[in-house]
Amino acid sequence: MNISAHIFVSGNVQGVFFRVETRREALKRNVAGWVRNTSDGRVEAIFEGDERDVACLIDFCRHGPSGAYVAEANVSWGKYTGTLKGFEIRRTSIH
């Protein structure tokens, strides 16, 4: 079953290749979506794909790559849309 997830990750998650490694993991699992830094120091991402693969990606984000410290990961689950293709690193969002 395909699902969608929206995650915000906080802690020491910028400047530690979090986005690059998240993209690598997503491509390895054939998960579509995007990842970006936020202006408040978090990382935000949207994942769409097979439930098991998305769950593995969420688990990766809860631990982060080497050098990262994840204090909190907030996930919102959603309905799969199928509109996302590939996986991209987006520009920092300014809220």
Sequence and secondary structure as in RCSB ss.txt:
>XXXX:A:sequence
MNISAHIFVSGNVQGVFFRVETRREALKRNVAGWVRNTSDGRVEAIFEGDERDVACLIDFCRHGPSGAYVAEANV
SWGKYTGTLKGFEIRRTSIH
>XXXX:A:secstr
 EEEEEEEEEEE SSSSHHHHHHHHHHHTT EEEEEEBTTS EEEEEEEEHHHHHHHHHHHHH STT EEEEEEE
EEE       SEEE   B  
